[in-house]
Amino acid sequence: MTGDRIIGVGVVLTAPDGRILLGERRKAGESPTWCLPGGAVEAGETFEVAAVRELGEETGVRDAGPARVVAVVVDHPGGAVRVTAAVTMTLGATVPAVTEPQVFRAWRWFAREDLPSPLFPATAHVLAASAGGPSTPDAVGYYPVADAHR
């Protein structure tokens, strides 16, 4: 067990037609996967602030609709404890762009019923949790936020 603790966000950015933004993740040392925008929460940030920052850093989108935490996922990758907030936002006028080519090859839109594979593990957890679905096999728990659908 590594004892590491990771607190992060996964941004479920939705287009007006309901499709979700996923990035083709091609990070050195990792197998290629599809991933939501997101990352670690920095000191002094809320989940919402981290989601807005990460979305802007990774896609250039800085005008998305309000950030809302809809669920929290706990899992244990490689013995670490990871807590990831599922944060929903709606697309503004900015078209997503690849701003971190060392991590992402492209950003694409997908219908929830037609997601690509393989999904980055935290992305799979966040998408399942944000849709209110059952947990994925390696997730420890999903915790829906009580006022998520207001």
N, C-alpha and C positions, 0 to 999 in steps of 0.2 A: 504494500500500500504506500502510495506516495505522500499522502497527507495534504496534497494540494487542494485548494478551494477555488473554484472558478465561479464567478457571478457574471452573468451575461444577459444579452437580449437577442431575440430573433424577431426581425421586423417582417410582418406579413403585410406587404404593400399591395393594395388591391386597386386594379384599374376599374373604370366605370362599368365595364362589362363583366366584372367579377373575377377576371383572371389574376393570378398571383405572380409576382416577380421573383425569379430564381436566377442565380448566377452560376455559370459553368466554372467551378472552382478547380484551378490547376496549380495548386501550391506545391512548391518543391518539397520532396520527401513524403508526399501524400498521394494516395490514389485519387484520380479525378472523381469528383462528385458534383451534385447540384446543391446549391446552398442559398438560404435566405440572406439578405443583408443583415448584418449584426456583428456582435462582438462583445468584448468585456466592458463591464461598467467600471468607470474610473472613479477615484476618490471624489466625494462631494456630489456625485450624480444620482439622480433618481433613475428608475428604469426608463421613464419617458424621455428624459433628457439624453440618456445614453442612446436610445433608439434614434432620436432625431440626429444626433451627432454621427452615429455609425452610418445611417442611411445617407447623409450628406457626404461623408468621407468616401464611402464605397461606390456610390452611384451618381453623385453630383446633385441629387434631388434634395432641395432644401425648402420646398414649398408644399410638402405633403400635408394632408389633413391631420386633425388632432391625433396625437399618440395616446392609445388606450391599452392598458394592460388587461388582457382577457384571461390569462392563466399563468401559472408558474409550474415549471417542470423540474423535478429533481432526478438526477441520474448519477452514475458512478463510473465514468469512462476510465479504464486503466487504474482504478483504485482511488481516483480523485473524487471529490464531491463537487458536482456541477449543479448550479441553480440557474435556470434560464427563464426569463420572463418572455411570454408570447405577447408582443405588442403589435396591435393593428393600426394601420394608417391608410389613407386613401391618396391616390396619385393626384398631384397638382398639375401644373402646366409643363413642368420640366421633364424632358425625355431622359430616362436613365442612360448613363454612359459608363464605360469602363474607366475608372479613375485609379485603380490599383491593378495594373496589368500583371504584376508579380503574383497576384492571387486569383484574379478572375479573367477569363478569356472573353466572356460575353454575358449580357443580361438578356433574358427572354421571359415572355409571359406564357403562363400555363393555366389551363382550367384545373380546378381541384380534382376533377375526375380523370384527368389525363396528365398526371405528374410524371416527369422523367425519372430515370434511375441510373445509378444509385443516388439516393439522397444522403447528404451529410447527416450523421446520426442526430445531432442537435436539431437540425432542420426537420427531420422526420418527427421528432418528439413535439416540437413547437407546432407544426402543422396539425398533427393529431389533436393536441390540446386545444388549439384555437378553434378547431371545428367541433369540439365537444365529444370527440370520438374516444374509443378505448385506447389505453396506453399501448405503446409499442413494447415488444418483449423485454428489452433491456432498460426500460425506464423504471425508476423506483416508484414515482408517483406524479400525478397531475393534480393541480389544485386550481380549479376555476375561481376567478375573481367574482364575488357576489354581484357587483354592480356593472359587470362587463357589457351587458346588453341594454343599458339605459340610453 
